[in-house]
């Protein structure tokens, strides 16, 4: 099982980024998947999750600005991030598991992360 994130980078406040997470070794359609982030000195935060049927769950900190989605044919998870703020700066991780939750201990497989920096 392998997860590989991409799409991170530096962006101005108010800007947008789209993160991707390519999965191999299993089908994204068969598991629950989530996006997490961790800023320096802070705990890892679950921000979005999607179940096998496309139902989504968001943390209040990103609700209305971020959108999680997946393409089963490409076996890829996405996170569309709009109206980015400096406080969104963090390392972003995708993860896969068997429970529909934003709690990181409930996820079994993790990518290496991609850095997102929001700064003027």
SEMI-946326 format. One record per atom (N, C-alpha, C): residue number from 1; atom name; x, y, z. Coordinates in pm, whole numbers, plus 50000, padded with zeros to 5 digits. Layout:
BEGIN
num:atome:u:v:w
NUM:CA:X:Y:Z .
...
This chain:
BEGIN
num:atome:u:v:w
1:N:50085:49882:50000 .
1:CA:50000:50000:50000 .
1:C:50089:50124:50000 .
2:N:50061:50214:49906 .
2:CA:50143:50334:49894 .
2:C:50055:50453:49863 .
3:N:50083:50565:49930 .
3:CA:50015:50691:49905 .
3:C:50120:50797:49876 .
4:N:50100:50874:49771 .
4:CA:50198:50976:49735 .
4:C:50128:51108:49707 .
5:N:50154:51209:49790 .
5:CA:50094:51340:49774 .
5:C:50175:51425:49678 .
6:N:50107:51518:49614 .
6:CA:50171:51617:49528 .
6:C:50083:51740:49522 .
7:N:50139:51850:49469 .
7:CA:50061:51970:49447 .
7:C:50083:52081:49549 .
8:N:50164:52055:49649 .
8:CA:50192:52159:49747 .
8:C:50277:52270:49687 .
9:N:50295:52378:49763 .
9:CA:50376:52488:49716 .
9:C:50349:52613:49797 .
10:N:50396:52724:49746 .
10:CA:50377:52853:49811 .
10:C:50271:52933:49736 .
11:N:50186:53000:49811 .
11:CA:50077:53075:49751 .
11:C:50048:53198:49835 .
12:N:49996:53301:49771 .
12:CA:49958:53422:49843 .
12:C:49826:53402:49918 .
13:N:49805:53475:50026 .
13:CA:49675:53468:50094 .
13:C:49562:53497:49996 .
14:N:49456:53417:50009 .
14:CA:49345:53429:49916 .
14:C:49357:53342:49793 .
15:N:49473:53280:49775 .
15:CA:49497:53196:49659 .
15:C:49442:53056:49674 .
16:N:49470:52973:49573 .
16:CA:49418:52837:49568 .
16:C:49529:52738:49535 .
17:N:49511:52616:49580 .
17:CA:49597:52504:49545 .
17:C:49512:52379:49537 .
18:N:49559:52283:49458 .
18:CA:49493:52153:49451 .
18:C:49595:52046:49482 .
19:N:49572:51974:49588 .
19:CA:49659:51863:49626 .
19:C:49605:51734:49566 .
20:N:49696:51645:49531 .
20:CA:49660:51512:49482 .
20:C:49728:51407:49568 .
21:N:49665:51291:49575 .
21:CA:49721:51178:49649 .
21:C:49698:51054:49565 .
22:N:49804:51005:49504 .
22:CA:49795:50886:49421 .
22:C:49812:50762:49506 .
23:N:49718:50669:49492 .
23:CA:49722:50547:49572 .
23:C:49760:50427:49486 .
24:N:49833:50335:49546 .
24:CA:49866:50210:49478 .
24:C:49863:50097:49581 .
25:N:49830:49980:49535 .
25:CA:49823:49865:49625 .
25:C:49684:49836:49676 .
26:N:49591:49929:49654 .
26:CA:49453:49907:49692 .
26:C:49369:50009:49617 .
27:N:49238:49993:49620 .
27:CA:49147:50084:49550 .
27:C:49091:50190:49644 .
28:N:49098:50316:49604 .
28:CA:49045:50423:49688 .
28:C:48894:50409:49706 .
29:N:48831:50335:49615 .
29:CA:48686:50315:49624 .
29:C:48648:50220:49736 .
30:N:48745:50149:49789 .
30:CA:48715:50045:49889 .
30:C:48743:50086:50032 .
31:N:48798:50206:50052 .
31:CA:48837:50248:50187 .
31:C:48792:50391:50211 .
32:N:48804:50434:50336 .
32:CA:48782:50573:50371 .
32:C:48914:50647:50356 .
33:N:48908:50769:50308 .
33:CA:49031:50844:50288 .
33:C:49017:50982:50348 .
34:N:49131:51036:50390 .
34:CA:49127:51166:50455 .
34:C:49249:51250:50427 .
35:N:49235:51377:50453 .
35:CA:49346:51473:50447 .
35:C:49371:51528:50587 .
36:N:49496:51536:50621 .
36:CA:49539:51587:50751 .
36:C:49647:51692:50729 .
37:N:49670:51773:50829 .
37:CA:49778:51869:50820 .
37:C:49843:51887:50957 .
38:N:49969:51925:50953 .
38:CA:50042:51947:51077 .
38:C:50136:52064:51059 .
39:N:50114:52166:51140 .
39:CA:50201:52284:51141 .
39:C:50308:52264:51247 .
40:N:50422:52331:51234 .
40:CA:50528:52317:51332 .
40:C:50480:52348:51473 .
41:N:50509:52257:51566 .
41:CA:50471:52278:51705 .
41:C:50326:52249:51737 .
42:N:50251:52200:51637 .
42:CA:50109:52172:51660 .
42:C:50080:52025:51633 .
43:N:49966:51979:51686 .
43:CA:49925:51841:51663 .
43:C:49870:51825:51522 .
44:N:49875:51701:51475 .
44:CA:49817:51672:51344 .
44:C:49666:51691:51351 .
45:N:49612:51759:51251 .
45:CA:49469:51795:51247 .
45:C:49402:51728:51128 .
46:N:49294:51657:51153 .
46:CA:49214:51602:51045 .
46:C:49127:51710:50987 .
47:N:49132:51731:50855 .
47:CA:49058:51841:50795 .
47:C:48948:51796:50700 .
48:N:48960:51680:50639 .
48:CA:48858:51635:50546 .
48:C:48865:51484:50530 .
49:N:48748:51423:50514 .
49:CA:48742:51280:50492 .
49:C:48632:51249:50391 .
50:N:48648:51138:50319 .
50:CA:48548:51097:50222 .
50:C:48527:50947:50234 .
51:N:48402:50904:50232 .
51:CA:48377:50760:50244 .
51:C:48367:50696:50107 .
52:N:48337:50567:50107 .
52:CA:48337:50491:49982 .
52:C:48231:50539:49885 .
53:N:48127:50605:49936 .
53:CA:48016:50648:49852 .
53:C:48023:50795:49816 .
54:N:48126:50867:49865 .
54:CA:48141:51007:49832 .
54:C:48090:51103:49937 .
55:N:48040:51051:50047 .
55:CA:47999:51138:50157 .
55:C:48123:51201:50219 .
56:N:48113:51330:50250 .
56:CA:48230:51402:50299 .
56:C:48210:51455:50440 .
57:N:48323:51481:50503 .
57:CA:48326:51532:50640 .
57:C:48438:51634:50647 .
58:N:48412:51751:50709 .
58:CA:48512:51857:50714 .
58:C:48529:51911:50855 .
59:N:48650:51954:50883 .
59:CA:48673:52029:51006 .
59:C:48619:52170:50988 .
60:N:48576:52231:51098 .
60:CA:48521:52366:51090 .
60:C:48622:52466:51033 .
61:N:48749:52440:51055 .
61:CA:48854:52533:51012 .
61:C:48864:52545:50859 .
62:N:48813:52446:50787 .
62:CA:48825:52448:50640 .
62:C:48692:52441:50569 .
63:N:48584:52422:50644 .
63:CA:48453:52405:50583 .
63:C:48417:52528:50499 .
64:N:48373:52503:50377 .
64:CA:48337:52612:50287 .
64:C:48452:52663:50202 .
65:N:48575:52624:50237 .
65:CA:48692:52668:50160 .
65:C:48761:52551:50091 .
66:N:48761:52435:50153 .
66:CA:48829:52317:50099 .
66:C:48726:52215:50052 .
67:N:48762:52140:49948 .
67:CA:48676:52034:49897 .
67:C:48757:51907:49875 .
68:N:48714:51799:49936 .
68:CA:48778:51669:49915 .
68:C:48700:51593:49809 .
69:N:48772:51524:49723 .
69:CA:48707:51443:49620 .
69:C:48800:51330:49581 .
70:N:48750:51236:49504 .
70:CA:48835:51128:49456 .
70:C:48790:51084:49318 .
71:N:48886:51031:49244 .
71:CA:48861:50977:49111 .
71:C:48894:50829:49118 .
72:N:48792:50747:49124 .
72:CA:48815:50603:49139 .
72:C:48889:50545:49019 .
73:N:48863:50597:48901 .
73:CA:48929:50545:48780 .
73:C:49080:50572:48784 .
74:N:49117:50687:48841 .
74:CA:49259:50722:48851 .
74:C:49319:50679:48984 .
75:N:49233:50626:49072 .
75:CA:49277:50583:49205 .
75:C:49349:50696:49278 .
76:N:49289:50814:49273 .
76:CA:49352:50935:49326 .
76:C:49254:51014:49411 .
77:N:49307:51067:49519 .
77:CA:49232:51154:49610 .
77:C:49277:51298:49587 .
78:N:49185:51394:49602 .
78:CA:49217:51534:49580 .
78:C:49172:51619:49698 .
79:N:49238:51735:49711 .
79:CA:49193:51837:49805 .
79:C:49206:51971:49735 .
80:N:49091:52029:49702 .
80:CA:49087:52161:49641 .
80:C:49081:52262:49755 .
81:N:49178:52354:49758 .
81:CA:49187:52451:49866 .
81:C:49173:52592:49808 .
82:N:49073:52663:49853 .
82:CA:49048:52800:49808 .
82:C:49052:52896:49926 .
83:N:49063:53024:49894 .
83:CA:49066:53128:49999 .
83:C:49167:53095:50108 .
84:N:49286:53058:50066 .
84:CA:49387:53014:50161 .
84:C:49431:53128:50252 .
85:N:49461:53089:50376 .
85:CA:49501:53184:50479 .
85:C:49640:53146:50532 .
86:N:49713:53240:50589 .
86:CA:49844:53205:50645 .
86:C:49836:53090:50747 .
87:N:49727:53082:50820 .
87:CA:49713:52975:50919 .
87:C:49689:52837:50856 .
88:N:49673:52833:50724 .
88:CA:49665:52704:50655 .
88:C:49803:52646:50625 .
89:N:49907:52722:50653 .
89:CA:50043:52675:50630 .
89:C:50072:52553:50716 .
90:N:50113:52444:50650 .
90:CA:50137:52318:50720 .
90:C:50188:52214:50620 .
91:N:50231:52100:50674 .
91:CA:50254:51982:50592 .
91:C:50121:51910:50581 .
92:N:50084:51877:50459 .
92:CA:49956:51811:50435 .
92:C:49980:51665:50399 .
93:N:49901:51578:50462 .
93:CA:49913:51433:50444 .
93:C:49780:51374:50399 .
94:N:49787:51274:50314 .
94:CA:49668:51194:50288 .
94:C:49682:51061:50360 .
95:N:49568:51001:50391 .
95:CA:49568:50877:50466 .
95:C:49449:50792:50425 .
96:N:49459:50663:50451 .
96:CA:49352:50569:50419 .
96:C:49323:50481:50539 .
97:N:49197:50447:50559 .
97:CA:49160:50363:50672 .
97:C:49025:50300:50652 .
98:N:48970:50249:50762 .
98:CA:48848:50171:50755 .
98:C:48737:50227:50842 .
99:N:48757:50351:50889 .
99:CA:48657:50420:50969 .
99:C:48638:50560:50912 .
100:N:48513:50607:50908 .
100:CA:48482:50740:50856 .
100:C:48497:50841:50971 .
101:N:48614:50906:50976 .
101:CA:48646:50991:51090 .
101:C:48755:51091:51052 .
102:N:48774:51193:51136 .
102:CA:48883:51287:51118 .
102:C:48993:51264:51222 .
103:N:48984:51152:51295 .
103:CA:49084:51121:51396 .
103:C:49201:51047:51333 .
104:N:49317:51101:51341 .
104:CA:49433:51041:51275 .
104:C:49468:50901:51326 .
105:N:49450:50870:51455 .
105:CA:49484:50734:51500 .
105:C:49401:50624:51433 .
106:N:49288:50662:51374 .
106:CA:49201:50563:51310 .
106:C:49242:50532:51166 .
107:N:49344:50598:51116 .
107:CA:49389:50573:50979 .
107:C:49512:50483:50979 .
108:N:49515:50393:50881 .
108:CA:49616:50288:50880 .
108:C:49735:50317:50789 .
109:N:49711:50391:50682 .
109:CA:49815:50412:50581 .
109:C:49830:50561:50557 .
110:N:49956:50604:50542 .
110:CA:49987:50746:50531 .
110:C:50087:50773:50420 .
111:N:50070:50890:50357 .
111:CA:50170:50937:50263 .
111:C:50280:51012:50336 .
112:N:50376:51061:50259 .
112:CA:50491:51131:50317 .
112:C:50465:51280:50339 .
113:N:50362:51332:50276 .
113:CA:50327:51472:50297 .
113:C:50375:51564:50186 .
114:N:50306:51678:50174 .
114:CA:50346:51782:50081 .
114:C:50326:51916:50152 .
115:N:50423:52005:50139 .
115:CA:50421:52131:50214 .
115:C:50336:52236:50144 .
116:N:50254:52303:50222 .
116:CA:50176:52417:50174 .
116:C:50213:52538:50258 .
117:N:50254:52644:50191 .
117:CA:50291:52768:50259 .
117:C:50209:52883:50204 .
118:N:50140:52953:50293 .
118:CA:50056:53065:50253 .
118:C:50116:53191:50316 .
119:N:50169:53276:50233 .
119:CA:50240:53393:50285 .
119:C:50244:53501:50181 .
120:N:50243:53626:50229 .
120:CA:50258:53739:50138 .
120:C:50404:53783:50133 .
